[in-house]
Amino acid sequence: MRGLTFPPQSEDFTADPVELFFDLAFVFAFSRLVWLLVHEPTWEGAAEAGLLFTIMWFGWSVFTWAANAVSGNGREVRAIFLVATATSVPMAASVTTAFEGGGRTFALGAALIVVMAIGLQLWSAGTNEAIVGQFRSVIRFSAPNFIGIAMLVAGGFASGGVRATLWILFVVITIAGIIGARSGDWIVRPGHFAERHGLIIIIALGEIVVAIGISVVNSLTEAEGLPGQTLFALTAAGALAGLLWWSYFDRVQPALEHRGEELEGRPRAHFVADVYTGFHVFIVGGIIATAAAAEEILLHPKDPVHTEFLIMFVGGFGLFFGGIALSAYRAYKVIAKERLAAVVAIAIAALLAGDLDGALFLVIVDVIVLISIVVEHMRIEHPHSTADEDSETAMETA
């Protein structure tokens, strides 16, 4: 069988347009997850949303690894991505009914995406004698995953607790497969990984923009204009989206990419697997949870925020900044003190919110996040001691 065009291992490249097209289905999937969280703001609803997101994340991640090895601009690769995109749409549509009648559609769609991604990896590595190590690594990774895929599909045909248990087993087996494959040889192009994960974060941040749009539509439907309180809340939510963007793209993204480029061989693969496949699941998931809480706040900007959405909001920020803190520590062995302090401050603000209206609560959060970013910038750019300077050198240069 004719092999796929395989760029030199030292060559990095940008994401192909077909990869961006593939991500469009996840725009839809993330919006359905937000809908699920808004309408099921319970611990059970959060657990279900988290499980569904993790399953979809692994499918997206395996495709990212496949496209990282073989450039996406080949016609064969583009064809596979287009089929995966078409498969992703019904999977995304069934998110809100995955634990009801849509379980089979979700499971079959998610399983097929993982199978296509693993198949692409096997095809690309198995027909190229120069990268035998990559092929063996894919085999080591895929062997347990096919057992997990069987669990995923079986869960779609089960019901109740059995379905949830089988899907949890899929996640556990997939994680075990990733851990087992760490000793293998992988081709890793850090720039491509940084770009792909930056794009999926932008897609998640888009859910906050959607939340703003929904509140505008709702307000215009009920009145002939936008009340001052609504405009105030919309401005605060827009600032929040911008601050979250800045929190990741101003320093974190280039610093992580820089660290990946410094490493070689297995250490580089381990770093990418930990930071991008692992810790970014918290970053993206946290944005989705924050967007869901923000949507509820924006729909009722004059009312106090219900406890369940305060918990969701704080939890989302905890996941977002927690994922960034884990990534920073994994990359440079530094503690993102300001990010963690911001989570604590937001949690305290939520506890003291009481009868505070939602719009004002958003402003308080904006101020906390802004202060954390400024203080962090000052600490890194103007260290007060040699120890601080040494610990932050890499982050500063990035």
C-alpha positions in Angstrom: 0.0 0.0 0.0 1.3 3.4 -0.9 2.4 5.4 2.1 1.4 8.9 3.1 3.7 11.8 2.5 5.8 12.1 5.7 7.5 15.4 6.4 11.0 15.2 7.9 11.0 14.6 11.6 12.7 17.9 12.3 10.1 19.9 10.3 7.3 21.8 12.0 4.3 23.1 10.3 1.0 25.0 10.8 -2.4 23.4 11.0 -4.0 22.6 7.7 -7.4 24.2 6.9 -9.1 20.8 7.1 -8.1 20.6 10.7 -9.8 23.9 11.4 -12.9 22.6 9.5 -12.8 19.5 11.8 -12.9 21.8 14.8 -16.2 23.3 13.6 -18.1 20.3 14.8 -16.6 20.8 18.3 -18.0 24.4 18.3 -21.4 22.7 18.1 -20.4 20.1 20.7 -19.2 22.7 23.2 -22.4 24.7 22.8 -24.4 21.5 23.6 -22.3 21.0 26.7 -23.0 24.5 27.8 -26.7 23.9 27.2 -26.5 20.8 29.3 -24.8 22.5 32.2 -27.2 25.5 32.1 -30.3 23.2 32.2 -28.8 20.5 34.5 -26.9 22.6 37.1 -26.5 19.6 39.5 -23.6 17.5 40.5 -25.0 14.7 38.4 -25.4 17.0 35.4 -21.8 18.3 35.9 -20.5 14.7 36.1 -22.3 13.7 32.9 -21.0 16.8 31.1 -17.5 16.2 32.3 -17.6 12.5 31.2 -19.0 13.4 27.7 -16.4 16.2 27.3 -13.5 13.9 28.3 -14.6 11.3 25.7 -14.8 13.9 23.0 -11.5 15.3 24.1 -9.7 12.0 23.6 -11.1 11.7 20.1 -10.0 15.2 19.2 -6.6 14.6 20.8 -5.9 11.4 18.9 -6.6 13.2 15.6 -4.2 16.0 16.7 -1.4 13.5 17.3 -2.1 11.9 13.9 -2.0 15.2 12.0 1.1 16.1 14.0 3.0 13.2 12.5 1.7 13.5 8.9 0.9 16.9 7.5 -2.8 17.5 6.9 -2.4 18.9 3.5 -2.3 15.5 1.8 -5.4 14.6 -0.1 -5.8 11.3 1.7 -5.4 12.9 5.1 -7.9 15.7 4.2 -10.4 13.0 3.1 -10.2 11.3 6.4 -10.6 14.5 8.3 -13.7 15.4 6.2 -15.3 12.1 7.0 -14.4 12.6 10.7 -16.0 16.1 10.6 -19.2 14.6 9.2 -19.2 12.0 11.9 -18.6 14.6 14.6 -21.9 16.5 13.8 -24.4 13.8 15.0 -22.1 13.0 17.9 -22.2 16.7 18.9 -26.0 16.8 18.4 -26.5 13.9 20.7 -24.6 15.4 23.6 -27.7 16.6 25.4 -29.4 13.2 25.1 -26.4 11.0 25.5 -27.6 9.5 28.7 -31.1 9.0 27.2 -32.1 8.1 23.7 -29.0 9.6 22.0 -26.5 7.3 23.7 -26.0 5.1 20.6 -25.5 8.0 18.3 -23.0 9.6 20.6 -21.1 6.4 21.3 -20.9 5.3 17.7 -19.8 8.7 16.5 -17.1 9.1 19.2 -15.8 5.6 18.7 -15.6 6.0 14.9 -13.6 9.2 15.3 -11.1 7.4 17.6 -10.9 4.5 15.1 -10.2 6.8 12.2 -7.5 8.7 14.1 -5.7 5.5 15.1 -6.1 4.2 11.6 -4.5 7.3 10.2 -1.6 6.9 12.6 -1.1 3.3 11.7 -1.3 4.0 8.0 1.2 6.9 8.1 3.7 5.1 10.3 3.3 1.6 9.1 4.2 2.3 5.4 7.3 4.3 6.2 10.4 2.3 7.0 12.2 5.4 8.4 9.8 5.6 11.4 9.5 2.1 12.6 9.6 3.3 16.2 6.6 5.5 15.6 4.6 2.5 14.2 5.5 0.4 17.3 4.4 3.2 19.6 1.1 3.5 17.8 0.6 -0.3 18.2 1.4 -0.1 21.9 -1.1 2.8 22.3 -3.9 1.4 20.1 -4.0 -2.2 21.5 -5.7 -1.3 24.8 -7.7 1.5 23.1 -9.6 -1.0 20.9 -10.8 -2.6 24.1 -11.8 0.8 25.4 -13.6 1.5 22.1 -15.6 -1.7 22.6 -16.6 -0.4 26.1 -17.6 2.9 24.6 -19.8 1.3 21.9 -21.3 -1.2 24.4 -22.2 1.7 26.7 -24.2 3.3 23.9 -26.4 0.2 23.8 -26.7 -0.1 27.6 -28.6 2.2 29.9 -28.5 4.0 33.2 -25.6 3.3 35.5 -24.2 0.5 33.2 -23.8 3.1 30.4 -22.0 5.5 32.6 -19.7 2.7 34.0 -18.8 1.5 30.6 -18.0 5.0 29.4 -15.9 5.6 32.5 -14.0 2.4 31.7 -13.3 3.8 28.2 -11.7 6.9 29.8 -9.7 4.8 32.2 -8.4 2.4 29.5 -7.5 5.3 27.2 -5.5 7.0 30.0 -3.8 3.7 30.7 -3.0 3.4 27.0 -1.4 6.9 27.0 0.7 6.0 30.0 1.7 2.7 28.5 2.8 4.4 25.3 5.0 6.9 27.0 8.0 4.7 26.6 7.7 4.7 22.9 9.2 6.8 20.2 6.9 9.6 18.9 7.3 12.3 16.3 6.3 15.6 18.0 6.2 19.0 16.3 5.7 21.5 19.2 4.5 24.4 17.0 1.7 22.4 15.6 0.6 21.2 19.0 0.7 24.7 20.4 -1.4 26.0 17.5 -4.0 23.3 17.6 -4.6 23.6 21.3 -4.6 27.4 21.0 -7.4 27.1 18.4 -9.5 24.7 20.5 -9.2 27.2 23.4 -10.4 30.0 21.2 -13.4 27.8 20.2 -14.2 27.3 23.9 -13.8 31.0 24.6 -16.3 31.5 21.8 -19.0 30.0 24.1 -18.7 33.1 26.3 -19.3 35.3 23.2 -22.3 33.1 22.4 -23.6 33.6 25.9 -23.4 37.4 25.4 -25.3 37.0 22.1 -28.0 34.9 23.7 -28.6 37.5 26.4 -28.8 40.2 23.8 -31.4 38.3 21.8 -33.4 37.5 24.9 -33.4 41.1 26.0 -34.4 42.4 22.6 -37.2 39.9 22.5 -38.7 41.0 25.8 -38.1 44.8 25.3 -37.5 47.4 22.7 -33.8 47.9 23.6 -31.0 46.9 25.9 -31.5 48.0 29.5 -28.6 49.7 31.2 -28.1 46.8 33.6 -27.9 44.3 30.7 -25.4 46.5 28.9 -23.4 46.7 32.1 -23.4 42.9 32.3 -22.5 42.4 28.7 -19.5 44.7 29.0 -18.3 42.8 32.1 -18.7 39.5 30.3 -16.9 40.8 27.2 -14.0 41.9 29.5 -14.0 38.5 31.1 -13.6 36.7 27.7 -10.8 39.1 26.8 -9.0 38.5 30.2 -9.3 34.8 29.8 -7.8 35.0 26.3 -5.0 37.2 27.7 -4.4 34.8 30.6 -3.4 32.1 28.1 -2.1 33.6 24.9 0.0 36.5 26.3 2.5 34.4 28.1 1.4 30.8 28.6 1.0 29.6 25.0 4.4 30.9 23.7 6.2 29.7 26.9 4.8 26.2 26.5 5.7 26.1 22.8 9.2 27.4 23.6 9.7 24.7 26.2 8.6 22.0 23.8 11.1 23.2 21.2 13.9 23.0 23.8 13.3 19.3 24.4 14.0 16.4 22.1 13.1 12.8 21.7 11.1 11.1 24.4 11.3 14.0 26.9 9.6 16.2 24.3 6.9 13.6 23.7 6.3 13.2 27.4 6.1 16.9 27.9 3.5 17.3 25.1 1.4 14.4 26.3 1.4 15.8 29.8 0.8 19.4 29.1 -1.4 19.3 25.9 -3.2 16.0 26.0 -3.4 16.0 29.8 -3.5 19.4 31.4 -5.3 21.2 28.6 -8.4 19.1 29.2 -8.8 21.1 32.5 -8.1 24.4 30.7 -10.7 23.8 28.0 -13.2 22.2 30.3 -12.9 25.0 32.7 -13.7 27.6 30.0 -16.9 25.6 29.1 -18.1 25.5 32.7 -17.3 29.2 33.1 -19.2 30.0 29.9 -22.3 28.0 31.1 -22.3 30.0 34.4 -21.8 33.3 32.6 -24.7 32.5 30.3 -27.1 32.1 33.2 -25.8 35.2 34.9 -26.2 37.3 31.7 -29.8 36.0 31.2 -30.6 37.4 34.7 -28.1 40.2 35.3 -30.3 42.0 37.9 -30.7 38.9 40.1 -28.4 37.3 42.6 -26.5 34.4 41.2 -27.9 31.0 42.3 -25.6 28.9 44.4 -25.2 26.1 41.8 -24.0 28.6 39.2 -21.6 30.2 41.6 -20.1 26.8 42.3 -20.0 26.2 38.5 -18.3 29.6 37.9 -15.7 29.0 40.7 -15.1 25.4 39.5 -14.6 26.6 35.9 -12.0 29.1 37.0 -10.4 26.5 39.2 -10.0 24.1 36.3 -8.8 26.9 33.9 -6.2 28.4 36.1 -5.4 25.0 37.7 -4.6 23.6 34.2 -2.4 26.6 33.5 -0.6 26.2 36.8 0.0 22.5 36.2 1.4 23.2 32.7 3.7 26.0 34.0 5.0 23.7 36.8 5.5 20.8 34.3 7.4 23.1 31.9 9.5 25.3 34.2 9.0 24.0 37.8 7.5 27.4 38.7 4.3 27.9 40.8 1.7 30.2 39.2 1.0 31.9 42.5 -1.1 34.7 41.1 -3.3 32.3 39.1 -4.0 30.2 42.2 -4.6 33.2 44.4 -7.1 34.5 41.8 -9.1 31.2 42.2 -9.1 31.6 46.0 -10.2 35.2 45.7 -13.0 34.4 43.3 -14.2 31.6 45.6 -14.3 34.1 48.5 -16.2 36.6 46.3 -18.7 33.9 45.5 -19.1 33.0 49.2 -19.7 36.7 50.1 -21.9 37.4 47.0 -25.1 37.0 49.0 -27.7 39.3 47.3 -25.2 40.8 45.0 -26.6 41.0 41.4 -24.9 38.9 38.7 -23.6 41.9 36.7 -21.7 43.3 39.7 -20.3 39.8 40.5 -18.9 39.6 37.0 -17.2 43.0 37.5 -15.6 41.8 40.7 -14.2 38.7 39.0 -12.9 40.9 36.2 -11.0 43.0 38.7 -9.6 40.0 40.4 -8.3 38.4 37.2 -6.9 41.7 36.0 -5.0 42.2 39.2 -3.6 38.7 39.1 -2.4 39.2 35.5 -0.7 42.6 36.3 0.9 41.3 39.5 2.2 38.2 37.7 3.6 40.4 34.9 5.4 42.6 37.4 6.9 39.7 39.3 8.2 38.0 36.1 9.4 41.1 34.3 10.8 42.8 37.4 12.0 40.1 39.8 13.1 41.3 43.3 15.6 38.6 43.9 18.1 36.4 42.0 16.0 33.3 42.9 12.9 34.8 41.4 14.9 35.8 38.3 16.4 32.3 37.8 13.0 30.6 38.3 11.3 32.8 35.7 14.0 33.1 33.1 12.4 30.8 30.6 8.9 32.2 31.0 10.3 35.7 30.6 12.1 34.9 27.3 9.0 33.3 25.9 
